[in-house]
């Protein structure tokens, strides 16, 4: 079926072309018999679709007209990409995308990522026409408050939206993570004749996506790993907001991606046959990810075609009229959908239902033959942790001081075998982050059975790929120095925005890292992370709190968690059974405290020592551990008052900027912090010289009370 399907005449179309590269590729290489049989089996119903005809072009034009009507009605949006990319989207969604709009959450669906999220009306129009829960009225409410059609797509798999896109390059990075997840699951669950994890990840990406640095980092890893089921359609329209892309962008994209180890092709993006043939060739290439540079015209058919104005502003009423005239489209009503396309789209929807039914039958047989694996698969699909996994959490001996990064490593060693979906790595700081477990095997090209990922020196890629892994239902963690969280902040923000249960292992948390000096010593970073909504930041005081921090992070399903861990060893100051889950709790107390000392991380030991010195001077003090502001703020007002009683002066101690501590110490409280950069030297010297010692705390406490 496949070879016959690839060779047919180019239809009459405004931009006709043949693609010699694809013809030569197909002529020089016969697809394997196994691959042909697979295509014929999976796409049996698709054989009933005719070669590309007027109906396909009508579908593409319907997508175009819905998009420009939505943008014009909103008087806001990006019409250029939908007008230019509708042809490639039509080919992909009618002939290749394996999905069932009646069940958008089908576990083995192909994933589609519109990385160029500014073209969101293209995605919303596709979802409506293909029968996803996207009513036409929502297209009419594009960019309106509380609509299902915001300016850029927002993660909602029940709607068919796989990830949040718009910040350019992020969708591309997520797609690499999604494709990696598919290979990782296949390595664990697939058995001969049972490919239950077997799907493609498709991307439509723009010039902007490929200019952003995260695409370079993630594309490099995708090629290194050989993610053969990742296929990117590059909307090569030569236009950006400022004007022609050659103002700032002149690299040869196919050559760049070939250097990464990708399979590359170039086609006319308005030639449905050429796009179809290129996708088939990309599917046949199983050892390398593929990019297809589709030469398109932004704003196709409009008076603003090939102009930067087509990118980010409505066409205007006159231009909408002219565009509809160009495509021989009726002017009214707006949001018109021709009756002639319904039968074609219904057939495509039926193909999706049949594909899922075929897969469900396969899974039923799989359950009978591999019941234990099937049970693990069900846990993965449900997004649940195994029952009683927490019994594997260790009790860490407290007789010797221990860096919390080391305690974190002990936790991972204990739990990694108990949570089948847990995998992670480091941005080339594995020995420093303690993120690799003792018996861990790293995943690599051709062997995805490992649980450890060497991301290389690519924090941003790590963040984007972890988001993709989480979007696919896995539980990823990734480590780097806290100061380098800046390199991955855009991905962290989107993880929080989408509510993804990603875990960040940020070590070397303060001036306590010592001799590497202020370039590597984070001062503002904890506060910067705390500013991200829906990100839970936990800075444990010792090994006991570190164990509980991991428990909270793994049980949290609605957002990411950042673990802030020390390089230097610190003494144990908290009980094994502590109340870290409350965000803040009392460590040491007096019946009538005159002062509350609040601390986080390694500074907890300083607070405990200061309390003893204050007691010697007749001053009773309470010590509060506050490892997580977010968890504390989520508690009841009554609980918060019980920990921080009104009317009792408060002194906070943290080796970072003091900017936001006022919310907890109040107008009359004080903060011992670091509103400057650190210095190079042994950590004990730095803590002494920069004021993080018991004597300085006592001094400030007395001043506060006086």
Helices and strands as residue ranges (DSSP letters): H 2-6, H 20-28, H 33-42, G 45-48, H 54-74, H 79-95, G 101-103, E 111-114, G 117-119, H 120-129, H 136-140, G 157-159, H 170-189, E 201-206, H 207-211, H 213-225, E 230-236, E 239-240, E 243-244, G 245-247, H 253-260, E 263-268, H 272-284, E 290-295, H 309-312, H 317-326, G 339-341, H 342-369, H 371-382, G 389-392, H 404-415, G 416-418, E 422-426, H 430-433, E 452-454, H 459-471, E 475-481, G 482-488, H 489-498, E 503-507, G 511-513, H 525-530, E 536-538, H 543-555, E 561-564, G 580-582, E 585-588, E 595-599, H 603-616, E 621-625, H 629-633, H 637-643, E 649-653, H 662-665, E 670-672, H 683-689, H 694-705
